[in-house]
Amino acid sequence: MPWQQVKAIRNADGSTSSVWEKWLAFSADPPYLSLYARWDPGMVIRRHGH
């Protein structure tokens, strides 16, 4: 299963940092998600809720 880029930001130095995910299992009923996530150095995501 390949990594999928789900979010990217441009850093102050012009480089990019990303979040990459592999979704292993997903169900709408009952709600369920299992995944691996990989964050590049420098990646920042604003505070948020789930």
C-alpha positions as CSV (number, residue, x, y, z in Angstrom):
1,M,0.0,0.0,0.0
2,P,1.6,3.3,-1.0
3,W,1.9,6.4,1.2
4,Q,-0.6,9.1,0.4
5,Q,0.2,12.8,0.9
6,V,-2.8,14.3,2.8
7,K,-1.4,17.7,3.9
8,A,1.6,19.9,2.8
9,I,3.0,23.2,4.0
10,R,5.7,25.5,2.6
11,N,8.3,26.3,5.2
12,A,10.0,29.7,5.6
13,D,13.1,28.4,3.9
14,G,11.1,27.4,0.8
15,S,11.1,23.7,1.5
16,T,7.9,21.7,2.0
17,S,6.8,19.4,4.8
18,S,4.0,16.9,4.6
19,V,1.8,14.4,6.4
20,W,1.6,11.0,4.7
21,E,-0.9,8.3,5.6
22,K,-1.8,4.7,4.8
23,W,-5.4,3.9,5.6
24,L,-5.6,0.3,6.8
25,A,-9.3,0.0,7.6
26,F,-12.3,2.3,7.4
27,S,-16.0,1.9,8.3
28,A,-18.8,4.4,8.2
29,D,-21.1,2.3,10.5
30,P,-19.9,2.0,13.1
31,P,-17.4,4.9,12.6
32,Y,-13.9,3.4,12.5
33,L,-10.6,4.4,11.0
34,S,-7.2,2.7,11.4
35,L,-4.1,4.3,9.8
36,Y,-0.4,4.8,9.8
37,A,0.7,8.4,9.7
38,R,4.2,9.8,8.9
39,W,5.1,13.5,9.5
40,D,8.0,15.1,7.8
41,P,10.3,17.3,9.9
42,G,9.0,20.8,10.3
43,M,5.3,19.8,9.7
44,V,2.9,21.8,11.9
45,I,-0.9,21.5,12.0
46,R,-3.1,24.0,13.8
47,R,-5.0,22.8,16.8
48,H,-8.2,21.0,15.8
49,G,-10.7,18.6,17.1
50,H,-12.0,15.2,16.1
